[in-house]
Structure formats: structure tokens, C-alpha cells
Amino acid sequence: MDAQTGEEAETSGRGAGGGLPLAVRELLAGGVAGGVAKTAVAPLERVKILFQTRRAEFRGSGLIGSFRTIYQTEGVLGFYRGNGASVARIVPYAALHYMAYEEYRRWIILGFPNVEQGPALDLMAGSIAGGTAVICTYPLDLIRTKLAYQVKGAVSAGFRECKPSEQVYKGIMDCVKTIYRQNGMKGLYRGMAPSLYGIFPYSGLKFYFYEKMKSHVPEEHRKDIIAKLGCGSVAGLLGQTITYPLDVVRRQMQVQAFSSSSLVGRGTFESLVMIVKQQGWRQLFSGLSINYLKEEQKLLKHYNSHLP
């Protein structure tokens, strides 16, 4: 067979559908798929944020009661408040994570030639790359929380605990401009520290639990996709459960400007202790059951897609 020419290789790399490189097309396709997936669970995500931040109208109302409150105060669109910022973050986060991972992995190998290439190296490079992607895209996460936290129409609907003076952002750009005008660049990164603190523990715990559970799977089934999905899902949930308090701290720090929160100006671990003292230790796990529900749905979807 004749060797492929440079021109042919370039053409096959770009593919028949236009001049975009394969990696770019895969990234865009992944972004669209990720956007659809994010939108599908957006109502659950919004309720989780409202639980994490102890929004007055939603305390003790439960999942169904919270859906009812959102519908009464904001209508159907209320379930998707802040989802635009979440979807907008998908492609840049994925692209940065992928590129940073390859670079960090190469730097580690070149800088520390004695380091064994394997899962531990991948874990380290992946965690650092995740931190880089978080730093670069964090403002969109903050905006997503700010928009999801505000409840339009709450006062008129009879929820008197909602402050009439509360800032109501009109959209993503209005949110960015307002935060920057009031607090500068640091305002766009409020609450980022808990995210960074949680990356390595979560990745490490997930990896540990996955390998531990996989070791108990019979040898003949270890390559089965269902076994891998099951181990991966449970490992992810265990990692999420242990590091979830940091997520609650992050959300409360992100919205602290809205309320008379005593977390203003405090660091991550000071805030965690303060939440336990003032709100009780259970608040550190508020909304965690929604993560379990989402993971169950995802696992069932993957399971059904691999049925014969």
C-alpha cells in the first residue's frame, strides 16, 4: 500500500466535514453533548445550589416542594436560571483541561525522569490540569451560582424572608459588570479556594476507591463495561461525599455578598467551622442526595445503552 501523502494525511485529519481539525470537532461535539446533559439536570442543580446556600424560601421544603416554589415564583424558566453560564463553561474548561494535562504530564516526565509513568503520574497531571482549568473558567461558575441563587418574584409571592433590596442580575454580562464594578477582579474569584482544595483529594479518593473496588471484581469480568461503570460511579460518589463540604463552603462564599453572612472575609476552613457552629454539621451535606440521584440516572442511561 502506498504511503499516505502529507496532503492526504492533513485531509483525513480534518475529515470530510469542513476544514476543522478532528480534535476541534470532537471538542465542539463534546460541548454540545455536555450542554444537553447540563440542561437536562439544570432543575436539580438549581435546587441543590439553593439548598447549599440556605435560601430562606427553600429551607425544609424538600425537592418536590422546591420545584413547586420555583414554578410559583418564576415559572418554567426559573428551573434553568444560571444554566447559560454553566453551559458556556463546558468547552473552555474541557479544552484547557485537555491541553494543560498533556503539557503538565510532559513537564513532569522531562523534569523528573525517575518518576514511573502510570496511574499516579496521570493522577498528578490531571489534578494540576483540573486546577488550571478551574482558575481560568471560575468566573462563569461564580456567575452560575449568583444567577441561580436569586429568586425573582419571591417577595410578591409572599416569601417575606427574601430581601427586597437584594441584587437582581439581568443576565451573564450584567452579572460580570456589576461584580467587577463593585469588587474588581477579586470579586469574580470569590470562593475559588475551596474548589482548588477539593480537586486533588477528590481525584485521589476516586482513584483509590475505583482501584479498590475493581480488585474485588472477578478477573473474567474486570474488562466488562458494566463493571467499570459500576466501580467508577460508586468511586465517584464516595469521593464526592467526602469532599462535598468544600462544595457547600464554596457556594456560601460565592453568595455571601447577598446576605448578612458571617462568612464575609473568612477563609475556607474558618468558613467551614462557622457553618458547623451556626447551621449545624448537616448543612455541610445539604443537597448531596441530588448528586446521588443524578449519578443514578447517568448510570442507568449508560447501562441501558450497553444492553444487547
C-alpha positions in Angstrom: 0.0 0.0 0.0 1.3 3.4 -0.9 2.4 5.7 1.9 -0.1 8.4 2.7 1.0 11.8 1.4 1.2 14.8 3.7 -1.8 16.4 1.9 -3.9 13.2 2.3 -2.9 12.9 5.9 -3.9 16.5 6.5 -7.2 16.0 4.7 -8.1 12.8 6.7 -7.1 14.6 9.9 -9.6 17.4 9.1 -12.2 15.0 8.0 -14.8 15.4 5.2 -16.9 17.8 7.1 -15.2 21.1 6.6 -11.7 22.3 7.4 -11.8 22.0 11.2 -9.2 19.6 12.7 -10.5 16.4 14.2 -9.7 17.5 17.8 -11.6 20.7 17.4 -14.7 18.9 16.0 -14.6 16.4 18.8 -14.3 19.2 21.4 -17.3 21.0 19.8 -19.3 17.8 19.7 -18.5 17.1 23.3 -19.5 20.7 24.2 -22.9 20.2 22.5 -23.4 16.9 24.2 -22.3 18.4 27.5 -24.6 21.3 27.1 -27.6 19.0 26.5 -26.6 16.9 29.6 -26.2 20.1 31.7 -29.6 21.4 30.6 -31.3 18.1 31.4 -30.2 18.2 35.0 -30.3 22.0 35.4 -33.5 22.0 37.6 -31.8 19.6 40.0 -28.6 21.7 40.0 -30.5 24.8 40.8 -32.3 23.3 43.7 -29.0 21.9 45.0 -27.5 25.4 45.0 -30.5 26.8 46.8 -30.1 24.1 49.5 -26.4 24.6 49.8 -26.8 28.4 50.3 -29.7 28.0 52.7 -32.0 30.2 50.7 -34.8 31.1 53.2 -37.7 30.2 50.9 -36.4 26.6 50.4 -35.3 25.5 53.9 -37.0 22.3 54.8 -39.2 22.3 51.6 -37.6 19.2 50.0 -37.1 18.5 46.4 -40.7 18.5 45.2 -41.6 21.4 47.4 -38.7 23.4 46.0 -39.8 22.6 42.4 -43.2 23.9 43.3 -41.8 27.1 44.8 -39.7 27.8 41.8 -42.6 27.3 39.4 -44.9 29.5 41.5 -42.4 32.4 41.7 -40.6 32.2 38.3 -42.4 29.8 36.0 -40.7 27.1 33.9 -37.7 29.3 33.0 -36.9 29.5 36.7 -35.7 25.9 36.6 -32.9 27.0 34.2 -31.7 30.2 35.9 -27.9 30.3 35.6 -27.7 27.3 33.2 -26.4 29.5 30.4 -23.2 30.3 32.3 -22.9 26.6 33.2 -23.2 25.6 29.5 -20.8 28.4 28.4 -18.1 27.0 30.7 -18.1 23.5 29.2 -16.0 23.9 26.0 -13.3 26.2 27.5 -13.0 24.1 30.6 -12.6 20.9 28.6 -10.1 22.4 26.2 -8.0 23.9 28.9 -8.1 20.7 30.9 -7.0 18.6 28.0 -4.2 20.9 26.8 -2.9 21.5 30.3 -3.0 17.8 31.1 -0.7 17.0 28.2 1.7 19.8 29.0 1.9 19.1 32.7 2.4 15.4 32.0 5.2 16.2 29.6 6.8 18.6 32.1 6.7 16.1 34.9 8.3 13.4 32.7 11.1 15.7 31.5 11.7 17.3 34.9 11.5 14.1 36.9 12.8 11.3 34.6 12.8 8.8 37.5 9.0 9.1 38.0 7.3 6.0 36.9 4.8 6.5 34.1 1.5 5.1 35.2 -1.8 5.9 37.1 0.0 8.0 39.8 1.6 10.3 37.1 -1.8 10.6 35.3 -3.5 11.5 38.6 -1.0 14.2 39.4 -1.0 15.7 35.9 -4.8 15.5 35.8 -5.3 17.2 39.2 -3.0 20.1 38.3 -4.7 20.5 34.9 -8.0 20.5 36.7 -6.8 23.3 38.9 -5.7 25.3 35.9 -9.0 24.9 34.1 -10.9 25.9 37.3 -8.8 29.1 37.7 -9.3 30.1 34.1 -13.1 29.4 34.0 -14.1 30.1 37.6 -15.9 33.4 37.0 -18.5 31.5 34.9 -19.1 29.2 37.9 -19.5 32.1 40.2 -22.0 33.8 37.8 -23.9 30.5 37.5 -24.3 30.4 41.3 -25.2 34.1 41.6 -27.9 33.8 39.0 -29.2 30.5 40.4 -29.4 32.0 43.9 -31.6 34.9 43.1 -35.3 34.2 43.2 -37.4 36.7 41.2 -40.9 37.4 42.4 -40.2 35.8 45.8 -41.5 38.9 47.7 -44.6 39.3 45.7 -45.4 35.6 46.1 -45.4 36.0 49.8 -42.0 34.9 50.8 -41.2 37.7 53.2 -37.8 36.4 54.2 -36.5 37.5 50.8 -34.9 40.9 51.0 -36.5 43.4 48.6 -33.1 45.2 48.3 -31.4 42.0 47.0 -29.4 42.5 43.8 -31.1 41.0 40.8 -28.9 40.4 37.8 -30.4 40.7 34.4 -28.1 38.1 32.8 -24.5 36.9 32.5 -22.9 40.1 31.2 -24.8 42.3 33.7 -23.6 40.0 36.5 -20.0 40.2 35.3 -20.1 44.1 35.0 -21.8 44.5 38.4 -19.4 42.2 40.3 -16.4 43.8 38.6 -17.7 47.4 39.3 -18.3 46.6 42.9 -15.4 44.3 43.8 -12.9 44.3 40.9 -11.3 41.1 39.6 -11.1 39.6 43.1 -14.9 39.6 43.2 -15.0 37.3 40.2 -12.9 34.7 42.1 -14.7 34.8 45.5 -14.9 31.2 46.8 -12.4 29.7 44.4 -10.1 28.4 47.2 -12.5 25.5 48.3 -12.6 24.4 44.6 -8.9 24.1 44.4 -8.6 22.5 47.8 -11.1 19.8 46.7 -9.5 18.8 43.4 -6.6 16.6 44.5 -8.5 14.9 47.4 -11.4 14.2 45.1 -9.3 12.8 42.3 -7.2 10.8 44.7 -10.1 9.3 46.6 -12.0 8.5 43.4 -8.9 6.7 42.0 -8.3 4.8 45.3 -11.9 3.6 45.6 -12.1 2.7 42.0 -8.9 0.5 42.2 -10.0 -1.0 45.5 -13.5 -2.0 44.2 -12.0 -3.2 40.9 -9.7 -5.5 42.8 -12.8 -7.3 44.2 -14.3 -7.9 40.7 -13.7 -11.4 39.4 -10.8 -11.4 36.8 -13.0 -12.5 34.0 -15.4 -9.5 34.5 -12.8 -6.7 35.0 -12.9 -5.6 31.4 -16.7 -5.6 31.2 -18.1 -2.1 30.6 -20.9 -2.6 33.2 -18.3 -3.5 35.9 -16.2 -0.5 35.0 -19.2 1.8 35.0 -20.4 0.5 38.4 -17.0 0.8 40.0 -16.5 4.3 38.5 -19.9 5.6 39.6 -19.6 4.3 43.2 -16.0 5.6 43.4 -17.1 9.0 42.2 -19.9 9.2 44.7 -17.7 8.2 47.6 -15.2 10.9 46.5 -17.9 13.4 46.2 -19.4 12.6 49.6 -16.1 13.1 51.4 -15.2 16.3 49.7 -18.8 17.7 49.4 -18.5 20.0 52.5 -15.9 22.1 50.5 -18.6 22.5 47.7 -21.0 23.8 50.3 -18.4 26.3 51.6 -17.7 27.4 48.1 -21.4 28.1 47.3 -21.9 30.0 50.5 -18.8 32.1 49.9 -19.9 32.9 46.4 -23.2 34.4 47.5 -22.1 36.0 50.8 -22.4 39.5 49.3 -26.2 38.9 49.1 -26.7 38.3 52.8 -25.5 39.3 56.2 -23.4 36.2 56.2 -20.8 35.9 58.9 -18.6 34.2 56.3 -17.6 37.5 54.8 -13.9 37.9 54.7 -13.2 34.4 56.2 -11.0 31.7 54.7 -12.1 28.3 53.6 -11.6 26.4 56.8 -12.8 29.2 59.0 -16.0 29.3 57.0 -16.4 25.5 57.3 -16.2 25.8 61.1 -18.6 28.7 61.1 -21.1 26.8 59.1 -21.0 23.9 61.5 -21.4 26.2 64.5 -24.2 28.3 63.1 -26.0 26.0 60.8 -25.2 22.5 62.1 -23.0 19.8 60.6 -25.8 18.5 58.4 -25.7 21.7 56.3 -22.3 20.6 55.0 -24.1 17.8 53.2 -27.2 19.7 52.2 -28.2 18.8 48.6 -25.8 15.8 48.4 -28.8 13.4 47.8 -29.3 15.3 44.5 -25.8 14.2 43.4 -26.8 10.6 44.1 -30.0 11.0 42.1 -28.1 12.4 39.1 -25.4 9.7 39.3 -28.1 7.0 39.4 -29.8 8.4 36.3 -26.4 8.6 34.5 -25.6 5.0 35.4 -29.0 3.7 34.3 -28.5 5.6 31.0 -25.1 4.1 30.3 -26.4 0.6 31.4 -29.3 0.7 29.0 -27.1 1.9 26.2 -24.9 -1.2 26.6 -27.7 -3.7 26.8 -27.6 -6.3 23.9 
